[in-house]
Amino acid sequence: MHSDSSTFVLTALHAVRSVVVASPCNHVCQWEQQSFDTAADGRLSIALMLEHWAFAAEFLATTASTAFSALFGQVFDARFGAIIKVNQDAVLDGLALEVVSAQQEPALVASY
């Protein structure tokens, strides 16, 4: 049986992922709005710079989210991988026994 610490690790990873991804996403909205406002004021170079910052923040959020998903998968596999492997082996053993028990014994043929 696994300890509660592995559940805590998964929960902590999920919480950290939420914060790390939310922070750049909040900046994306802010910089897109500022870009729109500055473009409306005619300051196009600043608007373009803010648009680039928003794109970079969105890219960072997506990259961080992907990395956390991969890490979460690795932790999940480390925690449950052995259990899944044991269950797979038990299922295969059970199927093998069913196949063997379903086969008929070869009939003995008398040879003269």
TIVO-2410 file (N, C-alpha, C; in nm, 3 decimals):
# residues 112
REC num residu      c1      c2      c3 atome chaine
REC   1      M   0.084  -0.117   0.000     N      A
REC   1      M   0.000   0.000   0.000    CA      A
REC   1      M   0.089   0.124   0.000     C      A
REC   2      H   0.050   0.223  -0.077     N      A
REC   2      H   0.129   0.345  -0.087    CA      A
REC   2      H   0.092   0.441   0.025     C      A
REC   3      S   0.188   0.523   0.062     N      A
REC   3      S   0.164   0.616   0.171    CA      A
REC   3      S   0.088   0.738   0.120     C      A
REC   4      D   0.044   0.817   0.214     N      A
REC   4      D  -0.026   0.940   0.179    CA      A
REC   4      D   0.069   1.043   0.118     C      A
REC   5      S   0.200   1.023   0.135     N      A
REC   5      S   0.295   1.119   0.080    CA      A
REC   5      S   0.292   1.122  -0.072     C      A
REC   6      S   0.266   1.008  -0.136     N      A
REC   6      S   0.259   1.009  -0.282    CA      A
REC   6      S   0.134   1.083  -0.330     C      A
REC   7      T   0.025   1.071  -0.255     N      A
REC   7      T  -0.095   1.147  -0.288    CA      A
REC   7      T  -0.069   1.295  -0.268     C      A
REC   8      F   0.004   1.329  -0.164     N      A
REC   8      F   0.040   1.468  -0.138    CA      A
REC   8      F   0.125   1.523  -0.252     C      A
REC   9      V   0.217   1.444  -0.304     N      A
REC   9      V   0.301   1.488  -0.415    CA      A
REC   9      V   0.216   1.520  -0.537     C      A
REC  10      L   0.123   1.433  -0.570     N      A
REC  10      L   0.035   1.457  -0.685    CA      A
REC  10      L  -0.050   1.582  -0.664     C      A
REC  11      T  -0.102   1.601  -0.544     N      A
REC  11      T  -0.182   1.719  -0.513    CA      A
REC  11      T  -0.098   1.845  -0.520     C      A
REC  12      A   0.023   1.838  -0.467     N      A
REC  12      A   0.113   1.954  -0.470    CA      A
REC  12      A   0.151   1.990  -0.613     C      A
REC  13      L   0.180   1.890  -0.694     N      A
REC  13      L   0.213   1.916  -0.835    CA      A
REC  13      L   0.097   1.984  -0.907     C      A
REC  14      H  -0.023   1.938  -0.879     N      A
REC  14      H  -0.141   1.999  -0.942    CA      A
REC  14      H  -0.156   2.144  -0.899     C      A
REC  15      A  -0.136   2.173  -0.772     N      A
REC  15      A  -0.148   2.309  -0.721    CA      A
REC  15      A  -0.040   2.401  -0.780     C      A
REC  16      V   0.082   2.350  -0.784     N      A
REC  16      V   0.192   2.429  -0.841    CA      A
REC  16      V   0.166   2.456  -0.988     C      A
REC  17      R   0.120   2.356  -1.059     N      A
REC  17      R   0.089   2.373  -1.202    CA      A
REC  17      R  -0.015   2.483  -1.221     C      A
REC  18      S  -0.117   2.483  -1.139     N      A
REC  18      S  -0.223   2.584  -1.151    CA      A
REC  18      S  -0.167   2.725  -1.134     C      A
REC  19      V  -0.080   2.744  -1.036     N      A
REC  19      V  -0.023   2.876  -1.010    CA      A
REC  19      V   0.074   2.916  -1.121     C      A
REC  20      V   0.160   2.824  -1.161     N      A
REC  20      V   0.261   2.855  -1.263    CA      A
REC  20      V   0.196   2.886  -1.397     C      A
REC  21      V   0.089   2.818  -1.431     N      A
REC  21      V   0.022   2.842  -1.559    CA      A
REC  21      V  -0.068   2.965  -1.550     C      A
REC  22      A  -0.132   2.988  -1.437     N      A
REC  22      A  -0.225   3.101  -1.424    CA      A
REC  22      A  -0.153   3.235  -1.429     C      A
REC  23      S  -0.034   3.242  -1.373     N      A
REC  23      S   0.038   3.369  -1.368    CA      A
REC  23      S   0.066   3.426  -1.507     C      A
REC  24      P   0.128   3.350  -1.599     N      A
REC  24      P   0.147   3.406  -1.734    CA      A
REC  24      P   0.015   3.430  -1.807     C      A
REC  25      C  -0.087   3.346  -1.782     N      A
REC  25      C  -0.217   3.366  -1.848    CA      A
REC  25      C  -0.279   3.499  -1.807     C      A
REC  26      N  -0.264   3.536  -1.680     N      A
REC  26      N  -0.315   3.666  -1.635    CA      A
REC  26      N  -0.245   3.780  -1.706     C      A
REC  27      H  -0.116   3.767  -1.727     N      A
REC  27      H  -0.041   3.870  -1.799    CA      A
REC  27      H  -0.082   3.876  -1.946     C      A
REC  28      V  -0.116   3.761  -2.004     N      A
REC  28      V  -0.161   3.760  -2.144    CA      A
REC  28      V  -0.281   3.852  -2.159     C      A
REC  29      C  -0.380   3.835  -2.073     N      A
REC  29      C  -0.501   3.917  -2.082    CA      A
REC  29      C  -0.468   4.065  -2.061     C      A
REC  30      Q  -0.385   4.093  -1.963     N      A
REC  30      Q  -0.347   4.230  -1.933    CA      A
REC  30      Q  -0.274   4.294  -2.052     C      A
REC  31      W  -0.175   4.224  -2.107     N      A
REC  31      W  -0.096   4.280  -2.217    CA      A
REC  31      W  -0.176   4.289  -2.346     C      A
REC  32      E  -0.268   4.197  -2.370     N      A
REC  32      E  -0.353   4.209  -2.488    CA      A
REC  32      E  -0.443   4.331  -2.478     C      A
REC  33      Q  -0.497   4.356  -2.359     N      A
REC  33      Q  -0.582   4.475  -2.340    CA      A
REC  33      Q  -0.500   4.603  -2.356     C      A
REC  34      Q  -0.381   4.604  -2.296     N      A
REC  34      Q  -0.294   4.721  -2.310    CA      A
REC  34      Q  -0.253   4.743  -2.455     C      A
REC  35      S  -0.228   4.635  -2.527     N      A
REC  35      S  -0.193   4.645  -2.668    CA      A
REC  35      S  -0.307   4.707  -2.748     C      A
REC  36      F  -0.429   4.662  -2.720     N      A
REC  36      F  -0.546   4.717  -2.788    CA      A
REC  36      F  -0.562   4.867  -2.758     C      A
REC  37      D  -0.545   4.902  -2.629     N      A
REC  37      D  -0.562   5.042  -2.588    CA      A
REC  37      D  -0.455   5.132  -2.651     C      A
REC  38      T  -0.331   5.087  -2.649     N      A
REC  38      T  -0.223   5.170  -2.706    CA      A
REC  38      T  -0.235   5.179  -2.857     C      A
REC  39      A  -0.283   5.074  -2.923     N      A
REC  39      A  -0.305   5.081  -3.068    CA      A
REC  39      A  -0.416   5.182  -3.099     C      A
REC  40      A  -0.518   5.185  -3.015     N      A
REC  40      A  -0.627   5.281  -3.035    CA      A
REC  40      A  -0.578   5.425  -3.016     C      A
REC  41      D  -0.476   5.443  -2.931     N      A
REC  41      D  -0.416   5.576  -2.909    CA      A
REC  41      D  -0.315   5.611  -3.018     C      A
REC  42      G  -0.288   5.518  -3.108     N      A
REC  42      G  -0.194   5.545  -3.217    CA      A
REC  42      G  -0.049   5.511  -3.187     C      A
REC  43      R  -0.023   5.452  -3.072     N      A
REC  43      R   0.115   5.414  -3.037    CA      A
REC  43      R   0.137   5.268  -3.080     C      A
REC  44      L   0.157   5.251  -3.210     N      A
REC  44      L   0.160   5.118  -3.270    CA      A
REC  44      L   0.283   5.036  -3.231     C      A
REC  45      S   0.399   5.099  -3.214     N      A
REC  45      S   0.518   5.023  -3.178    CA      A
REC  45      S   0.506   4.965  -3.037     C      A
REC  46      I   0.447   5.043  -2.945     N      A
REC  46      I   0.425   4.992  -2.809    CA      A
REC  46      I   0.319   4.882  -2.812     C      A
REC  47      A   0.216   4.901  -2.893     N      A
REC  47      A   0.110   4.799  -2.905    CA      A
REC  47      A   0.168   4.669  -2.957     C      A
REC  48      L   0.257   4.678  -3.056     N      A
REC  48      L   0.318   4.558  -3.110    CA      A
REC  48      L   0.407   4.489  -3.007     C      A
REC  49      M   0.482   4.568  -2.929     N      A
REC  49      M   0.566   4.512  -2.824    CA      A
REC  49      M   0.479   4.437  -2.721     C      A
REC  50      L   0.369   4.498  -2.680     N      A
REC  50      L   0.280   4.434  -2.583    CA      A
REC  50      L   0.217   4.307  -2.640     C      A
REC  51      E   0.187   4.310  -2.769     N      A
REC  51      E   0.133   4.191  -2.834    CA      A
REC  51      E   0.236   4.078  -2.834     C      A
REC  52      H   0.361   4.112  -2.856     N      A
REC  52      H   0.468   4.011  -2.851    CA      A
REC  52      H   0.484   3.956  -2.710     C      A
REC  53      W   0.476   4.043  -2.609     N      A
REC  53      W   0.485   3.997  -2.471    CA      A
REC  53      W   0.370   3.901  -2.440     C      A
REC  54      A   0.251   3.934  -2.487     N      A
REC  54      A   0.135   3.848  -2.462    CA      A
REC  54      A   0.156   3.712  -2.527     C      A
REC  55      F   0.209   3.712  -2.650     N      A
REC  55      F   0.235   3.586  -2.718    CA      A
REC  55      F   0.339   3.504  -2.640     C      A
REC  56      A   0.446   3.570  -2.595     N      A
REC  56      A   0.551   3.499  -2.520    CA      A
REC  56      A   0.495   3.442  -2.389     C      A
REC  57      A   0.410   3.516  -2.321     N      A
REC  57      A   0.351   3.467  -2.196    CA      A
REC  57      A   0.259   3.348  -2.222     C      A
REC  58      E   0.184   3.355  -2.330     N      A
REC  58      E   0.097   3.241  -2.365    CA      A
REC  58      E   0.179   3.118  -2.400     C      A
REC  59      F   0.290   3.139  -2.472     N      A
REC  59      F   0.379   3.028  -2.505    CA      A
REC  59      F   0.440   2.968  -2.379     C      A
REC  60      L   0.482   3.055  -2.286     N      A
REC  60      L   0.539   3.009  -2.160    CA      A
REC  60      L   0.436   2.928  -2.080     C      A
REC  61      A   0.313   2.976  -2.075     N      A
REC  61      A   0.209   2.904  -2.001    CA      A
REC  61      A   0.183   2.766  -2.062     C      A
REC  62      T   0.180   2.760  -2.194     N      A
REC  62      T   0.157   2.632  -2.262    CA      A
REC  62      T   0.273   2.536  -2.238     C      A
REC  63      T   0.395   2.588  -2.248     N      A
REC  63      T   0.515   2.505  -2.226    CA      A
REC  63      T   0.519   2.454  -2.083     C      A
REC  64      A   0.490   2.540  -1.986     N      A
REC  64      A   0.490   2.499  -1.846    CA      A
REC  64      A   0.381   2.395  -1.820     C      A
REC  65      S   0.265   2.415  -1.878     N      A
REC  65      S   0.155   2.320  -1.860    CA      A
REC  65      S   0.191   2.183  -1.915     C      A
REC  66      T   0.254   2.182  -2.031     N      A
REC  66      T   0.296   2.056  -2.092    CA      A
REC  66      T   0.401   1.986  -2.006     C      A
REC  67      A   0.496   2.063  -1.955     N      A
REC  67      A   0.601   2.004  -1.870    CA      A
REC  67      A   0.541   1.946  -1.742     C      A
REC  68      F   0.448   2.017  -1.681     N      A
REC  68      F   0.385   1.967  -1.559    CA      A
REC  68      F   0.301   1.842  -1.588     C      A
REC  69      S   0.236   1.838  -1.703     N      A
REC  69      S   0.159   1.719  -1.740    CA      A
REC  69      S   0.250   1.597  -1.754     C      A
REC  70      A   0.366   1.617  -1.816     N      A
REC  70      A   0.462   1.507  -1.830    CA      A
REC  70      A   0.514   1.463  -1.693     C      A
REC  71      L   0.543   1.559  -1.607     N      A
REC  71      L   0.590   1.526  -1.472    CA      A
REC  71      L   0.482   1.454  -1.392     C      A
REC  72      F   0.359   1.500  -1.404     N      A
REC  72      F   0.247   1.435  -1.336    CA      A
REC  72      F   0.235   1.291  -1.384     C      A
REC  73      G   0.249   1.269  -1.514     N      A
REC  73      G   0.244   1.134  -1.570    CA      A
REC  73      G   0.353   1.045  -1.516     C      A
REC  74      Q   0.473   1.100  -1.501     N      A
REC  74      Q   0.584   1.021  -1.447    CA      A
REC  74      Q   0.560   0.984  -1.302     C      A
REC  75      V   0.509   1.079  -1.224     N      A
REC  75      V   0.481   1.049  -1.082    CA      A
REC  75      V   0.369   0.947  -1.072     C      A
REC  76      F   0.266   0.963  -1.154     N      A
REC  76      F   0.154   0.868  -1.154    CA      A
REC  76      F   0.202   0.729  -1.192     C      A
REC  77      D   0.287   0.721  -1.294     N      A
REC  77      D   0.340   0.591  -1.337    CA      A
REC  77      D   0.428   0.530  -1.229     C      A
REC  78      A   0.508   0.612  -1.162     N      A
REC  78      A   0.593   0.561  -1.054    CA      A
REC  78      A   0.508   0.509  -0.938     C      A
REC  79      R   0.395   0.576  -0.915     N      A
REC  79      R   0.310   0.535  -0.802    CA      A
REC  79      R   0.227   0.413  -0.836     C      A
REC  80      F   0.167   0.409  -0.955     N      A
REC  80      F   0.073   0.303  -0.989    CA      A
REC  80      F   0.127   0.204  -1.092     C      A
REC  81      G   0.241   0.231  -1.150     N      A
REC  81      G   0.294   0.144  -1.255    CA      A
REC  81      G   0.314   0.001  -1.211     C      A
REC  82      A   0.370  -0.018  -1.093     N      A
REC  82      A   0.394  -0.153  -1.042    CA      A
REC  82      A   0.262  -0.226  -1.016     C      A
REC  83      I   0.164  -0.153  -0.965     N      A
REC  83      I   0.033  -0.215  -0.938    CA      A
REC  83      I  -0.031  -0.259  -1.069     C      A
REC  84      I  -0.024  -0.173  -1.169     N      A
REC  84      I  -0.082  -0.206  -1.299    CA      A
REC  84      I  -0.012  -0.327  -1.359     C      A
REC  85      K   0.121  -0.334  -1.347     N      A
REC  85      K   0.199  -0.446  -1.401    CA      A
REC  85      K   0.159  -0.576  -1.332     C      A
REC  86      V   0.143  -0.573  -1.200     N      A
REC  86      V   0.103  -0.693  -1.125    CA      A
REC  86      V  -0.036  -0.738  -1.170     C      A
REC  87      N  -0.128  -0.642  -1.187     N      A
REC  87      N  -0.263  -0.677  -1.231    CA      A
REC  87      N  -0.263  -0.735  -1.372     C      A
REC  88      Q  -0.180  -0.680  -1.461     N      A
REC  88      Q  -0.170  -0.732  -1.596    CA      A
REC  88      Q  -0.119  -0.876  -1.593     C      A
REC  89      D  -0.018  -0.903  -1.513     N      A
REC  89      D   0.036  -1.039  -1.502    CA      A
REC  89      D  -0.070  -1.135  -1.448     C      A
REC  90      A  -0.148  -1.092  -1.349     N      A
REC  90      A  -0.252  -1.177  -1.292    CA      A
REC  90      A  -0.360  -1.207  -1.396     C      A
REC  91      V  -0.396  -1.108  -1.475     N      A
REC  91      V  -0.497  -1.129  -1.580    CA      A
REC  91      V  -0.445  -1.227  -1.684     C      A
REC  92      L  -0.319  -1.211  -1.725     N      A
REC  92      L  -0.261  -1.302  -1.824    CA      A
REC  92      L  -0.253  -1.445  -1.770     C      A
REC  93      D  -0.216  -1.458  -1.643     N      A
REC  93      D  -0.212  -1.591  -1.582    CA      A
REC  93      D  -0.351  -1.654  -1.579     C      A
REC  94      G  -0.452  -1.573  -1.545     N      A
REC  94      G  -0.590  -1.623  -1.543    CA      A
REC  94      G  -0.637  -1.666  -1.681     C      A
REC  95      L  -0.604  -1.588  -1.784     N      A
REC  95      L  -0.641  -1.625  -1.920    CA      A
REC  95      L  -0.571  -1.753  -1.964     C      A
REC  96      A  -0.445  -1.767  -1.928     N      A
REC  96      A  -0.372  -1.888  -1.964    CA      A
REC  96      A  -0.436  -2.011  -1.900     C      A
REC  97      L  -0.477  -1.998  -1.773     N      A
REC  97      L  -0.543  -2.110  -1.705    CA      A
REC  97      L  -0.677  -2.144  -1.771     C      A
REC  98      E  -0.752  -2.041  -1.813     N      A
REC  98      E  -0.880  -2.066  -1.881    CA      A
REC  98      E  -0.858  -2.138  -2.013     C      A
REC  99      V  -0.757  -2.097  -2.087     N      A
REC  99      V  -0.729  -2.162  -2.215    CA      A
REC  99      V  -0.689  -2.307  -2.194     C      A
REC 100      V  -0.603  -2.331  -2.097     N      A
REC 100      V  -0.558  -2.467  -2.069    CA      A
REC 100      V  -0.676  -2.554  -2.024     C      A
REC 101      S  -0.761  -2.502  -1.939     N      A
REC 101      S  -0.873  -2.581  -1.889    CA      A
REC 101      S  -0.979  -2.604  -1.998     C      A
REC 102      A  -0.988  -2.516  -2.095     N      A
REC 102      A  -1.087  -2.532  -2.202    CA      A
REC 102      A  -1.041  -2.633  -2.307     C      A
REC 103      Q  -0.913  -2.658  -2.312     N      A
REC 103      Q  -0.863  -2.754  -2.413    CA      A
REC 103      Q  -0.897  -2.894  -2.369     C      A
REC 104      Q  -0.932  -2.976  -2.468     N      A
REC 104      Q  -0.960  -3.115  -2.438    CA      A
REC 104      Q  -0.831  -3.193  -2.443     C      A
REC 105      E  -0.828  -3.293  -2.359     N      A
REC 105      E  -0.710  -3.378  -2.358    CA      A
REC 105      E  -0.712  -3.461  -2.485     C      A
REC 106      P  -0.597  -3.479  -2.543     N      A
REC 106      P  -0.595  -3.560  -2.665    CA      A
REC 106      P  -0.640  -3.703  -2.633     C      A
REC 107      A  -0.718  -3.756  -2.723     N      A
REC 107      A  -0.768  -3.893  -2.706    CA      A
REC 107      A  -0.652  -3.990  -2.734     C      A
REC 108      L  -0.649  -4.091  -2.651     N      A
REC 108      L  -0.546  -4.192  -2.671    CA      A
REC 108      L  -0.591  -4.285  -2.785     C      A
REC 109      V  -0.507  -4.302  -2.877     N      A
REC 109      V  -0.537  -4.388  -2.990    CA      A
REC 109      V  -0.457  -4.517  -2.970     C      A
REC 110      A  -0.529  -4.623  -2.970     N      A
REC 110      A  -0.461  -4.753  -2.954    CA      A
REC 110      A  -0.396  -4.791  -3.087     C      A
REC 111      S  -0.275  -4.828  -3.079     N      A
REC 111      S  -0.208  -4.874  -3.201    CA      A
REC 111      S  -0.181  -5.023  -3.187     C      A
REC 112      Y  -0.206  -5.094  -3.291     N      A
REC 112      Y  -0.188  -5.242  -3.287    CA      A
REC 112      Y  -0.070  -5.284  -3.366     C      A
***
